[in-house]
Each structure stands twice: as C-alpha cells, then as structure tokens.
Amino acid sequence: MWAPVLATLLLAACGAASTASSPSTTPSAALTNTADPTAAPATLAPVDPHDRVLAMLRARGIAADCVALEDEDQGVIAVRERHAGRCPGDPQTSPVVGRYRVVADKLETYDVATDTWQ
C-alpha cells in the first residue's frame, strides 16, 4: 500500500513533472493508447515487462531518466533511484523504491509492509 506512495514521493524530487509524451519517449504504441498502464494491451504481440513498468511510472509522473530498472529473480523488476544530472541525491546510492512483476498480463506491485504482491 505504501510502496507506490513512497516511490512517488521519493522520485518527485527528480523533477518528475512529465511533459506531454512524444512518440520517441513512449515505450510502445500499444501502451500509448491504453488508459490503464497496468492492463494488457489489446494486441496479441508480447509487451516487454520493462516497457510496462516504465509506462506505469510515466503515468504516475515519474521521470524515466531518474530511475533504473534492474532484473531480479523470477521475473521481478526492481526500480532504483538514479542520482545523476537533473536527478538530485547522492550519486553513490541507488535505493530500490519499488518492485514489480507481470503475471497473467497484469502488472503487480510488491508491498513490503505485508510481504504480498498486489
């Protein structure tokens, strides 16, 4: 429950005010027209889980250049803060601010407080 809120608050300092998306900044055309970034695209073409996570972050106003995606075991993607350039913070640190996975075409968020996927 708190992980998405915490991630949004922590990354808001990165200048996460997102401007209108241009075709060069959107991860895929299938996600551009999707109202819910966690929903499966209407096409049968597989969508990269990283693109799904980036689309969800953009929908929440988090700048993609202030985060790094890291593959973990069993299809889990960790989102880490990136402190460089316009993204403030200690460049020697890169804390995990959220973990996500795609299960049955749905993007799930790991809730640290309850040790469950939601």
N, CA, C and O atoms as a Tinker XYZ file with bonds, in Angstrom:
   472  protein
     1  N      0.813000   -1.171000    0.000000    73     2
     2  CA     0.000000    0.000000    0.000000    64     1     3
     3  C      0.871000    1.254000    0.000000    63     2     4     5
     4  O      0.573000    2.203000   -0.725000    81     3
     5  N      1.937000    1.280000    0.794000    73     3     6
     6  CA     2.764000    2.476000    0.896000    64     5     7
     7  C      3.849000    2.518000   -0.160000    63     6     8     9
     8  O      4.371000    3.596000   -0.445000    81     7
     9  N      4.210000    1.388000   -0.752000    73     7    10
    10  CA     5.317000    1.366000   -1.713000    64     9    11
    11  C      5.087000    2.324000   -2.882000    63    10    12    13
    12  O      5.995000    3.096000   -3.191000    81    11
    13  N      3.917000    2.322000   -3.559000    73    11    14
    14  CA     3.726000    3.271000   -4.656000    64    13    15
    15  C      3.738000    4.722000   -4.189000    63    14    16    17
    16  O      4.243000    5.600000   -4.889000    81    15
    17  N      3.180000    4.974000   -3.004000    73    15    18
    18  CA     3.151000    6.340000   -2.485000    64    17    19
    19  C      4.577000    6.782000   -2.167000    63    18    20    21
    20  O      4.978000    7.896000   -2.502000    81    19
    21  N      5.341000    5.900000   -1.516000    73    19    22
    22  CA     6.719000    6.210000   -1.172000    64    21    23
    23  C      7.550000    6.447000   -2.419000    63    22    24    25
    24  O      8.337000    7.392000   -2.470000    81    23
    25  N      7.386000    5.602000   -3.421000    73    23    26
    26  CA     8.130000    5.764000   -4.666000    64    25    27
    27  C      7.806000    7.097000   -5.327000    63    26    28    29
    28  O      8.701000    7.777000   -5.830000    81    27
    29  N      6.542000    7.469000   -5.328000    73    27    30
    30  CA     6.144000    8.735000   -5.933000    64    29    31
    31  C      6.732000    9.905000   -5.172000    63    30    32    33
    32  O      7.213000   10.859000   -5.783000    81    31
    33  N      6.703000    9.851000   -3.840000    73    31    34
    34  CA     7.245000   10.941000   -3.036000    64    33    35
    35  C      8.748000   11.051000   -3.188000    63    34    36    37
    36  O      9.282000   12.152000   -3.323000    81    35
    37  N      9.439000    9.910000   -3.167000    73    35    38
    38  CA    10.891000    9.932000   -3.274000    64    37    39
    39  C     11.358000   10.427000   -4.632000    63    38    40    41
    40  O     12.345000   11.156000   -4.725000    81    39
    41  N     10.665000   10.040000   -5.665000    73    39    42
    42  CA    11.100000   10.402000   -7.004000    64    41    43
    43  C     10.542000   11.740000   -7.468000    63    42    44    45
    44  O     10.938000   12.246000   -8.519000    81    43
    45  N      9.630000   12.316000   -6.697000    73    43    46
    46  CA     9.085000   13.619000   -7.072000    64    45    47
    47  C     10.179000   14.680000   -7.082000    63    46    48    49
    48  O     10.094000   15.653000   -7.831000    81    47
    49  N     11.196000   14.499000   -6.263000    73    47    50
    50  CA    12.301000   15.453000   -6.211000    64    49    51
    51  C     13.153000   15.407000   -7.471000    63    50    52    53
    52  O     13.979000   16.295000   -7.684000    81    51
    53  N     12.975000   14.418000   -8.288000    73    51    54
    54  CA    13.770000   14.278000   -9.510000    64    53    55
    55  C     13.289000   15.193000  -10.615000    63    54    56    57
    56  O     13.803000   15.118000  -11.731000    81    55
    57  N     12.342000   16.036000  -10.352000    73    55    58
    58  CA    11.778000   16.850000  -11.423000    64    57    59
    59  C     10.899000   15.979000  -12.279000    63    58    60    61
    60  O     10.969000   16.018000  -13.507000    81    59
    61  N     10.073000   15.193000  -11.629000    73    59    62
    62  CA     9.275000   14.199000  -12.321000    64    61    63
    63  C      8.072000   14.785000  -13.015000    63    62    64    65
    64  O      7.209000   14.038000  -13.475000    81    63
    65  N      7.985000   16.097000  -13.107000    73    63    66
    66  CA     6.869000   16.697000  -13.833000    64    65    67
    67  C      7.018000   16.330000  -15.284000    63    66    68    69
    68  O      7.830000   16.907000  -16.007000    81    67
    69  N      6.251000   15.395000  -15.691000    73    67    70
    70  CA     6.343000   14.875000  -17.048000    64    69    71
    71  C      5.615000   15.787000  -18.012000    63    70    72    73
    72  O      4.528000   16.283000  -17.713000    81    71
    73  N      6.214000   16.006000  -19.164000    73    71    74
    74  CA     5.548000   16.770000  -20.198000    64    73    75
    75  C      4.804000   15.809000  -21.094000    63    74    76    77
    76  O      4.878000   14.594000  -20.911000    81    75
    77  N      4.088000   16.349000  -22.062000    73    75    78
    78  CA     3.313000   15.500000  -22.966000    64    77    79
    79  C      4.237000   14.529000  -23.657000    63    78    80    81
    80  O      5.330000   14.902000  -24.083000    81    79
    81  N      3.812000   13.293000  -23.773000    73    79    82
    82  CA     4.637000   12.261000  -24.385000    64    81    83
    83  C      4.707000   12.449000  -25.877000    63    82    84    85
    84  O      3.711000   12.765000  -26.528000    81    83
    85  N      5.879000   12.252000  -26.405000    73    83    86
    86  CA     6.055000   12.247000  -27.847000    64    85    87
    87  C      6.320000   10.822000  -28.263000    63    86    88    89
    88  O      6.692000   10.004000  -27.422000    81    87
    89  N      6.140000   10.488000  -29.549000    73    87    90
    90  CA     6.347000    9.116000  -29.968000    64    89    91
    91  C      7.740000    8.594000  -29.631000    63    90    92    93
    92  O      7.906000    7.390000  -29.434000    81    91
    93  N      8.740000    9.460000  -29.560000    73    91    94
    94  CA    10.084000    8.985000  -29.268000    64    93    95
    95  C     10.271000    8.636000  -27.800000    63    94    96    97
    96  O     11.228000    7.937000  -27.466000    81    95
    97  N      9.387000    9.101000  -26.898000    73    95    98
    98  CA     9.556000    8.823000  -25.484000    64    97    99
    99  C      8.614000    7.741000  -24.974000    63    98   100   101
   100  O      8.769000    7.291000  -23.838000    81    99
   101  N      7.665000    7.317000  -25.756000    73    99   102
   102  CA     6.751000    6.289000  -25.289000    64   101   103
   103  C      7.348000    4.920000  -25.571000    63   102   104   105
   104  O      7.950000    4.723000  -26.626000    81   103
   105  N      7.193000    3.949000  -24.635000    73   103   106
   106  CA     7.825000    2.655000  -24.789000    64   105   107
   107  C      7.282000    1.827000  -25.948000    63   106   108   109
   108  O      8.039000    1.098000  -26.590000    81   107
   109  N      5.997000    1.925000  -26.223000    73   107   110
   110  CA     5.443000    1.180000  -27.348000    64   109   111
   111  C      4.099000    1.777000  -27.734000    63   110   112   113
   112  O      3.410000    2.376000  -26.908000    81   111
   113  N      3.742000    1.609000  -28.979000    73   111   114
   114  CA     2.478000    2.169000  -29.455000    64   113   115
   115  C      1.289000    1.512000  -28.766000    63   114   116   117
   116  O      0.258000    2.154000  -28.568000    81   115
   117  N      1.423000    0.228000  -28.396000    73   115   118
   118  CA     0.314000   -0.464000  -27.748000    64   117   119
   119  C     -0.013000    0.167000  -26.399000    63   118   120   121
   120  O     -1.177000    0.191000  -25.999000    81   119
   121  N      1.003000    0.683000  -25.683000    73   119   122
   122  CA     0.760000    1.271000  -24.377000    64   121   123
   123  C      0.278000    2.713000  -24.473000    63   122   124   125
   124  O     -0.392000    3.197000  -23.561000    81   123
   125  N      0.603000    3.403000  -25.554000    73   123   126
   126  CA     0.218000    4.802000  -25.701000    64   125   127
   127  C     -1.286000    4.968000  -25.673000    63   126   128   129
   128  O     -1.785000    5.946000  -25.115000    81   127
   129  N     -2.026000    4.035000  -26.262000    73   127   130
   130  CA    -3.466000    4.147000  -26.351000    64   129   131
   131  C     -4.193000    3.422000  -25.228000    63   130   132   133
   132  O     -5.422000    3.354000  -25.240000    81   131
   133  N     -3.472000    2.886000  -24.268000    73   131   134
   134  CA    -4.071000    2.150000  -23.165000    64   133   135
   135  C     -4.367000    3.102000  -22.019000    63   134   136   137
   136  O     -3.465000    3.783000  -21.532000    81   135
   137  N     -5.615000    3.158000  -21.584000    73   135   138
   138  CA    -5.997000    4.056000  -20.489000    64   137   139
   139  C     -5.350000    3.625000  -19.180000    63   138   140   141
   140  O     -4.892000    4.472000  -18.413000    81   139
   141  N     -5.305000    2.331000  -18.912000    73   139   142
   142  CA    -4.714000    1.802000  -17.691000    64   141   143
   143  C     -3.371000    1.169000  -18.036000    63   142   144   145
   144  O     -3.352000    0.135000  -18.704000    81   143
   145  N     -2.236000    1.748000  -17.607000    73   143   146
   146  CA    -0.943000    1.202000  -17.985000    64   145   147
   147  C     -0.665000   -0.175000  -17.411000    63   146   148   149
   148  O      0.259000   -0.846000  -17.872000    81   147
   149  N     -1.434000   -0.626000  -16.416000    73   147   150
   150  CA    -1.222000   -1.958000  -15.868000    64   149   151
   151  C     -2.022000   -3.015000  -16.617000    63   150   152   153
   152  O     -1.807000   -4.211000  -16.421000    81   151
   153  N     -2.947000   -2.583000  -17.478000    73   151   154
   154  CA    -3.778000   -3.526000  -18.229000    64   153   155
   155  C     -3.007000   -4.083000  -19.421000    63   154   156   157
   156  O     -2.080000   -3.452000  -19.929000    81   155
   157  N     -3.401000   -5.255000  -19.849000    73   155   158
   158  CA    -2.771000   -5.872000  -21.007000    64   157   159
   159  C     -3.156000   -5.112000  -22.271000    63   158   160   161
   160  O     -4.283000   -4.630000  -22.384000    81   159
   161  N     -2.233000   -5.000000  -23.223000    73   159   162
   162  CA    -2.572000   -4.324000  -24.475000    64   161   163
   163  C     -3.578000   -5.133000  -25.271000    63   162   164   165
   164  O     -3.716000   -6.340000  -25.074000    81   163
   165  N     -4.281000   -4.457000  -26.174000    73   163   166
   166  CA    -5.329000   -5.106000  -26.948000    64   165   167
   167  C     -4.749000   -6.061000  -27.993000    63   166   168   169
   168  O     -5.446000   -6.966000  -28.451000    81   167
   169  N     -3.490000   -5.872000  -28.373000    73   167   170
   170  CA    -2.889000   -6.730000  -29.385000    64   169   171
   171  C     -2.344000   -7.999000  -28.753000    63   170   172   173
   172  O     -2.171000   -8.073000  -27.536000    81   171
   173  N     -2.073000   -9.001000  -29.589000    73   171   174
   174  CA    -1.526000  -10.252000  -29.096000    64   173   175
   175  C     -0.006000  -10.223000  -29.033000    63   174   176   177
   176  O      0.605000  -11.154000  -28.508000    81   175
   177  N      0.606000   -9.190000  -29.551000    73   175   178
   178  CA     2.065000   -9.089000  -29.527000    64   177   179
   179  C      2.540000   -8.966000  -28.083000    63   178   180   181
   180  O      1.964000   -8.208000  -27.302000    81   179
   181  N      3.589000   -9.708000  -27.724000    73   179   182
   182  CA     4.086000   -9.613000  -26.356000    64   181   183
   183  C      4.658000   -8.223000  -26.085000    63   182   184   185
   184  O      5.287000   -7.616000  -26.951000    81   183
   185  N      4.431000   -7.736000  -24.880000    73   183   186
   186  CA     4.930000   -6.441000  -24.473000    64   185   187
   187  C      6.025000   -6.677000  -23.436000    63   186   188   189
   188  O      5.843000   -7.440000  -22.487000    81   187
   189  N      7.150000   -6.019000  -23.627000    73   187   190
   190  CA     8.269000   -6.151000  -22.714000    64   189   191
   191  C      7.850000   -5.679000  -21.319000    63   190   192   193
   192  O      7.289000   -4.591000  -21.188000    81   191
   193  N      8.108000   -6.473000  -20.274000    73   191   194
   194  CA     7.747000   -6.057000  -18.917000    64   193   195
   195  C      8.388000   -4.729000  -18.513000    63   194   196   197
   196  O      7.792000   -3.958000  -17.760000    81   195
   197  N      9.592000   -4.459000  -19.006000    73   195   198
   198  CA    10.237000   -3.182000  -18.699000    64   197   199
   199  C      9.415000   -2.014000  -19.256000    63   198   200   201
   200  O      9.273000   -0.981000  -18.603000    81   199
   201  N      8.874000   -2.189000  -20.472000    73   199   202
   202  CA     8.027000   -1.149000  -21.059000    64   201   203
   203  C      6.780000   -0.922000  -20.219000    63   202   204   205
   204  O      6.336000    0.214000  -20.055000    81   203
   205  N      6.214000   -2.000000  -19.685000    73   203   206
   206  CA     5.023000   -1.878000  -18.836000    64   205   207
   207  C      5.338000   -1.086000  -17.573000    63   206   208   209
   208  O      4.563000   -0.219000  -17.170000    81   207
   209  N      6.485000   -1.385000  -16.944000    73   207   210
   210  CA     6.870000   -0.680000  -15.722000    64   209   211
   211  C      7.140000    0.792000  -16.036000    63   210   212   213
   212  O      6.689000    1.669000  -15.300000    81   211
   213  N      7.869000    1.075000  -17.119000    73   211   214
   214  CA     8.156000    2.463000  -17.483000    64   213   215
   215  C      6.873000    3.237000  -17.791000    63   214   216   217
   216  O      6.754000    4.405000  -17.423000    81   215
   217  N      5.920000    2.601000  -18.457000    73   215   218
   218  CA     4.647000    3.259000  -18.758000    64   217   219
   219  C      3.890000    3.585000  -17.470000    63   218   220   221
   220  O      3.296000    4.657000  -17.352000    81   219
   221  N      3.909000    2.671000  -16.518000    73   219   222
   222  CA     3.246000    2.911000  -15.240000    64   221   223
   223  C      3.919000    4.063000  -14.499000    63   222   224   225
   224  O      3.235000    4.909000  -13.923000    81   223
   225  N      5.249000    4.106000  -14.507000    73   223   226
   226  CA     5.971000    5.191000  -13.838000    64   225   227
   227  C      5.663000    6.533000  -14.488000    63   226   228   229
   228  O      5.444000    7.527000  -13.797000    81   227
   229  N      5.648000    6.560000  -15.827000    73   227   230
   230  CA     5.319000    7.798000  -16.534000    64   229   231
   231  C      3.891000    8.254000  -16.213000    63   230   232   233
   232  O      3.637000    9.447000  -16.052000    81   231
   233  N      2.968000    7.301000  -16.121000    73   231   234
   234  CA     1.580000    7.642000  -15.802000    64   233   235
   235  C      1.482000    8.270000  -14.412000    63   234   236   237
   236  O      0.574000    9.060000  -14.149000    81   235
   237  N      2.406000    7.924000  -13.531000    73   235   238
   238  CA     2.430000    8.496000  -12.177000    64   237   239
   239  C      3.283000    9.764000  -12.103000    63   238   240   241
   240  O      3.458000   10.338000  -11.028000    81   239
   241  N      3.813000   10.197000  -13.252000    73   239   242
   242  CA     4.585000   11.434000  -13.288000    64   241   243
   243  C      6.031000   11.292000  -12.872000    63   242   244   245
   244  O      6.665000   12.281000  -12.505000    81   243
   245  N      6.571000   10.083000  -12.920000    73   243   246
   246  CA     7.959000    9.850000  -12.535000    64   245   247
   247  C      8.822000    9.847000  -13.789000    63   246   248   249
   248  O      8.549000    9.108000  -14.736000    81   247
   249  N      9.854000   10.669000  -13.793000    73   247   250
   250  CA    10.735000   10.786000  -14.956000    64   249   251
   251  C     11.542000    9.508000  -15.132000    63   250   252   253
   252  O     12.175000    9.030000  -14.191000    81   251
   253  N     11.517000    8.956000  -16.341000    73   251   254
   254  CA    12.208000    7.702000  -16.629000    64   253   255
   255  C     13.720000    7.837000  -16.507000    63   254   256   257
   256  O     14.402000    6.851000  -16.227000    81   255
   257  N     14.259000    9.041000  -16.711000    73   255   258
   258  CA    15.705000    9.181000  -16.620000    64   257   259
   259  C     16.197000    9.296000  -15.175000    63   258   260   261
   260  O     17.405000    9.365000  -14.947000    81   259
   261  N     15.296000    9.317000  -14.206000    73   259   262
   262  CA    15.675000    9.357000  -12.794000    64   261   263
   263  C     15.529000    7.998000  -12.118000    63   262   264   265
   264  O     15.661000    7.893000  -10.899000    81   263
   265  N     15.258000    6.963000  -12.901000    73   263   266
   266  CA    15.155000    5.610000  -12.357000    64   265   267
   267  C     15.946000    4.647000  -13.232000    63   266   268   269
   268  O     16.214000    4.917000  -14.403000    81   267
   269  N     16.307000    3.530000  -12.640000    73   267   270
   270  CA    16.961000    2.446000  -13.364000    64   269   271
   271  C     16.181000    1.176000  -13.071000    63   270   272   273
   272  O     15.770000    0.945000  -11.933000    81   271
   273  N     15.976000    0.350000  -14.089000    73   271   274
   274  CA    15.272000   -0.919000  -13.910000    64   273   275
   275  C     16.302000   -2.034000  -13.818000    63   274   276   277
   276  O     17.239000   -2.099000  -14.614000    81   275
   277  N     16.116000   -2.908000  -12.841000    73   275   278
   278  CA    17.057000   -3.995000  -12.605000    64   277   279
   279  C     16.296000   -5.312000  -12.539000    63   278   280   281
   280  O     15.356000   -5.450000  -11.757000    81   279
   281  N     16.696000   -6.271000  -13.351000    73   279   282
   282  CA    16.060000   -7.590000  -13.330000    64   281   283
   283  C     16.526000   -8.366000  -12.101000    63   282   284   285
   284  O     17.717000   -8.421000  -11.794000    81   283
   285  N     15.557000   -8.965000  -11.408000    73   283   286
   286  CA    15.852000   -9.816000  -10.265000    64   285   287
   287  C     15.336000  -11.216000  -10.577000    63   286   288   289
   288  O     14.928000  -11.484000  -11.707000    81   287
   289  N     15.347000  -12.099000   -9.610000    73   287   290
   290  CA    14.899000  -13.471000   -9.802000    64   289   291
   291  C     13.409000  -13.550000  -10.128000    63   290   292   293
   292  O     12.626000  -12.701000   -9.701000    81   291
   293  N     13.032000  -14.559000  -10.873000    73   291   294
   294  CA    11.646000  -14.924000  -11.163000    64   293   295
   295  C     10.835000  -13.797000  -11.791000    63   294   296   297
   296  O      9.667000  -13.613000  -11.448000    81   295
   297  N     11.438000  -13.044000  -12.703000    73   295   298
   298  CA    10.711000  -12.027000  -13.448000    64   297   299
   299  C     10.398000  -10.749000  -12.695000    63   298   300   301
   300  O      9.592000   -9.942000  -13.158000    81   299
   301  N     11.019000  -10.551000  -11.546000    73   299   302
   302  CA    10.791000   -9.345000  -10.757000    64   301   303
   303  C     11.695000   -8.236000  -11.285000    63   302   304   305
   304  O     12.873000   -8.456000  -11.567000    81   303
   305  N     11.119000   -7.037000  -11.414000    73   303   306
   306  CA    11.865000   -5.863000  -11.858000    64   305   307
   307  C     11.916000   -4.873000  -10.702000    63   306   308   309
   308  O     10.884000   -4.408000  -10.218000    81   307
   309  N     13.140000   -4.558000  -10.268000    73   307   310
   310  CA    13.328000   -3.570000   -9.206000    64   309   311
   311  C     13.518000   -2.202000   -9.844000    63   310   312   313
   312  O     14.256000   -2.057000  -10.818000    81   311
   313  N     12.841000   -1.196000   -9.283000    73   311   314
   314  CA    13.005000    0.185000   -9.734000    64   313   315
   315  C     13.906000    0.878000   -8.717000    63   314   316   317
   316  O     13.591000    0.948000   -7.529000    81   315
   317  N     15.033000    1.387000   -9.210000    73   315   318
   318  CA    16.005000    2.067000   -8.355000    64   317   319
   319  C     16.079000    3.544000   -8.708000    63   318   320   321
   320  O     15.941000    3.924000   -9.871000    81   319
   321  N     16.299000    4.379000   -7.687000    73   319   322
   322  CA    16.542000    5.800000   -7.928000    64   321   323
   323  C     17.887000    5.950000   -8.627000    63   322   324   325
   324  O     18.840000    5.234000   -8.320000    81   323
   325  N     17.955000    6.881000   -9.565000    73   323   326
   326  CA    19.210000    7.211000  -10.233000    64   325   327
   327  C     19.530000    8.655000   -9.881000    63   326   328   329
   328  O     18.736000    9.554000  -10.158000    81   327
   329  N     20.677000    8.879000   -9.279000    73   327   330
   330  CA    21.081000   10.219000   -8.858000    64   329   331
   331  C     22.190000   10.720000   -9.765000    63   330   332   333
   332  O     23.370000   10.485000   -9.504000    81   331
   333  N     21.818000   11.395000  -10.807000    73   331   334
   334  CA    22.796000   11.970000  -11.738000    64   333   335
   335  C     22.106000   13.063000  -12.532000    63   334   336   337
   336  O     20.883000   13.060000  -12.672000    81   335
   337  N     22.885000   13.994000  -13.048000    73   335   338
   338  CA    22.320000   15.059000  -13.870000    64   337   339
   339  C     21.276000   15.855000  -13.116000    63   338   340   341
   340  O     21.555000   16.410000  -12.053000    81   339
   341  N     20.074000   15.910000  -13.664000    73   339   342
   342  CA    18.996000   16.700000  -13.044000    64   341   343
   343  C     18.287000   15.962000  -11.922000    63   342   344   345
   344  O     17.367000   16.510000  -11.315000    81   343
   345  N     18.692000   14.735000  -11.634000    73   343   346
   346  CA    18.071000   13.940000  -10.579000    64   345   347
   347  C     18.899000   14.074000   -9.305000    63   346   348   349
   348  O     20.000000   13.529000   -9.233000    81   347
   349  N     18.390000   14.794000   -8.291000    73   347   350
   350  CA    19.177000   15.067000   -7.096000    64   349   351
   351  C     19.377000   13.832000   -6.230000    63   350   352   353
   352  O     18.623000   12.862000   -6.308000    81   351
   353  N     20.399000   13.895000   -5.417000    73   351   354
   354  CA    20.678000   12.818000   -4.481000    64   353   355
   355  C     22.132000   12.415000   -4.539000    63   354   356   357
   356  O     22.877000   12.867000   -5.409000    81   355
   357  N     22.530000   11.579000   -3.630000    73   355   358
   358  CA    23.906000   11.107000   -3.548000    64   357   359
   359  C     24.171000   10.132000   -4.695000    63   358   360   361
   360  O     23.531000    9.082000   -4.763000    81   359
   361  N     25.101000   10.457000   -5.599000    73   359   362
   362  CA    25.361000    9.568000   -6.735000    64   361   363
   363  C     25.947000    8.209000   -6.339000    63   362   364   365
   364  O     26.012000    7.297000   -7.163000    81   363
   365  N     26.370000    8.075000   -5.090000    73   363   366
   366  CA    26.920000    6.807000   -4.617000    64   365   367
   367  C     25.838000    5.844000   -4.116000    63   366   368   369
   368  O     26.138000    4.711000   -3.736000    81   367
   369  N     24.579000    6.300000   -4.117000    73   367   370
   370  CA    23.486000    5.437000   -3.660000    64   369   371
   371  C     22.476000    5.212000   -4.778000    63   370   372   373
   372  O     22.334000    6.037000   -5.681000    81   371
   373  N     21.786000    4.097000   -4.702000    73   371   374
   374  CA    20.755000    3.761000   -5.683000    64   373   375
   375  C     19.698000    2.885000   -5.005000    63   374   376   377
   376  O     19.603000    1.695000   -5.307000    81   375
   377  N     18.905000    3.454000   -4.097000    73   375   378
   378  CA    17.948000    2.640000   -3.341000    64   377   379
   379  C     16.791000    2.124000   -4.207000    63   378   380   381
   380  O     16.353000    2.781000   -5.152000    81   379
   381  N     16.319000    0.941000   -3.857000    73   379   382
   382  CA    15.141000    0.369000   -4.515000    64   381   383
   383  C     13.916000    1.079000   -3.967000    63   382   384   385
   384  O     13.740000    1.175000   -2.752000    81   383
   385  N     13.070000    1.576000   -4.860000    73   383   386
   386  CA    11.853000    2.273000   -4.432000    64   385   387
   387  C     10.586000    1.496000   -4.779000    63   386   388   389
   388  O      9.484000    1.901000   -4.410000    81   387
   389  N     10.745000    0.384000   -5.486000    73   387   390
   390  CA     9.585000   -0.434000   -5.813000    64   389   391
   391  C     10.000000   -1.682000   -6.567000    63   390   392   393
   392  O     11.031000   -1.700000   -7.240000    81   391
   393  N      9.190000   -2.726000   -6.449000    73   391   394
   394  CA     9.411000   -3.967000   -7.194000    64   393   395
   395  C      8.108000   -4.325000   -7.901000    63   394   396   397
   396  O      7.021000   -4.207000   -7.337000    81   395
   397  N      8.246000   -4.767000   -9.153000    73   395   398
   398  CA     7.084000   -5.071000   -9.990000    64   397   399
   399  C      7.314000   -6.379000  -10.735000    63   398   400   401
   400  O      8.452000   -6.792000  -10.959000    81   399
   401  N      6.219000   -7.019000  -11.114000    73   399   402
   402  CA     6.284000   -8.204000  -11.966000    64   401   403
   403  C      5.012000   -8.267000  -12.797000    63   402   404   405
   404  O      3.984000   -7.703000  -12.422000    81   403
   405  N      5.092000   -8.962000  -13.933000    73   403   406
   406  CA     3.929000   -9.153000  -14.788000    64   405   407
   407  C      3.474000  -10.597000  -14.623000    63   406   408   409
   408  O      4.225000  -11.537000  -14.882000    81   407
   409  N      2.223000  -10.751000  -14.184000    73   407   410
   410  CA     1.634000  -12.077000  -14.005000    64   409   411
   411  C      0.285000  -12.075000  -14.704000    63   410   412   413
   412  O     -0.574000  -11.242000  -14.413000    81   411
   413  N      0.104000  -13.007000  -15.623000    73   411   414
   414  CA    -1.158000  -13.122000  -16.364000    64   413   415
   415  C     -1.559000  -11.776000  -16.972000    63   414   416   417
   416  O     -2.705000  -11.344000  -16.849000    81   415
   417  N     -0.600000  -11.125000  -17.627000    73   415   418
   418  CA    -0.808000   -9.837000  -18.305000    64   417   419
   419  C     -1.232000   -8.712000  -17.377000    63   418   420   421
   420  O     -1.813000   -7.727000  -17.835000    81   419
   421  N     -0.956000   -8.834000  -16.088000    73   419   422
   422  CA    -1.258000   -7.757000  -15.138000    64   421   423
   423  C      0.021000   -7.387000  -14.409000    63   422   424   425
   424  O      0.781000   -8.252000  -13.975000    81   423
   425  N      0.247000   -6.085000  -14.282000    73   423   426
   426  CA     1.415000   -5.584000  -13.568000    64   425   427
   427  C      1.104000   -5.575000  -12.078000    63   426   428   429
   428  O      0.162000   -4.918000  -11.634000    81   427
   429  N      1.907000   -6.313000  -11.307000    73   427   430
   430  CA     1.705000   -6.392000   -9.861000    64   429   431
   431  C      2.806000   -5.620000   -9.140000    63   430   432   433
   432  O      3.943000   -5.551000   -9.607000    81   431
   433  N      2.448000   -5.043000   -7.999000    73   431   434
   434  CA     3.371000   -4.279000   -7.171000    64   433   435
   435  C      3.629000   -5.051000   -5.891000    63   434   436   437
   436  O      2.703000   -5.582000   -5.279000    81   435
   437  N      4.902000   -5.111000   -5.484000    73   435   438
   438  CA     5.245000   -5.773000   -4.224000    64   437   439
   439  C      5.045000   -4.795000   -3.068000    63   438   440   441
   440  O      5.568000   -3.681000   -3.087000    81   439
   441  N      4.284000   -5.225000   -2.067000    73   439   442
   442  CA     4.035000   -4.423000   -0.871000    64   441   443
   443  C      4.936000   -4.947000    0.244000    63   442   444   445
   444  O      4.718000   -6.043000    0.759000    81   443
   445  N      5.941000   -4.166000    0.613000    73   443   446
   446  CA     6.919000   -4.583000    1.614000    64   445   447
   447  C      6.259000   -4.769000    2.973000    63   446   448   449
   448  O      6.597000   -5.706000    3.697000    81   447
   449  N      5.334000   -3.906000    3.329000    73   447   450
   450  CA     4.705000   -3.951000    4.651000    64   449   451
   451  C      3.960000   -5.261000    4.904000    63   450   452   453
   452  O      3.976000   -5.783000    6.019000    81   451
   453  N      3.302000   -5.793000    3.856000    73   451   454
   454  CA     2.524000   -7.017000    4.043000    64   453   455
   455  C      3.173000   -8.241000    3.411000    63   454   456   457
   456  O      2.655000   -9.352000    3.526000    81   455
   457  N      4.317000   -8.038000    2.736000    73   455   458
   458  CA     5.043000   -9.116000    2.056000    64   457   459
   459  C      4.133000   -9.846000    1.069000    63   458   460   461
   460  O      4.117000  -11.075000    1.008000    81   459
   461  N      3.366000   -9.053000    0.287000    73   459   462
   462  CA     2.456000   -9.625000   -0.705000    64   461   463
   463  C      2.571000   -8.866000   -2.025000    63   462   464   465
   464  O      3.046000   -7.731000   -2.069000    81   463
   465  N      2.128000   -9.516000   -3.095000    73   463   466
   466  CA     2.033000   -8.866000   -4.415000    64   465   467
   467  C      0.604000   -8.403000   -4.607000    63   466   468   469
   468  O     -0.339000   -9.144000   -4.331000    81   467
   469  N      0.443000   -7.175000   -5.083000    73   467   470
   470  CA    -0.899000   -6.635000   -5.282000    64   469   471
   471  C     -1.037000   -6.138000   -6.692000    63   470   472
   472  O     -2.098000   -5.641000   -7.071000    81   471
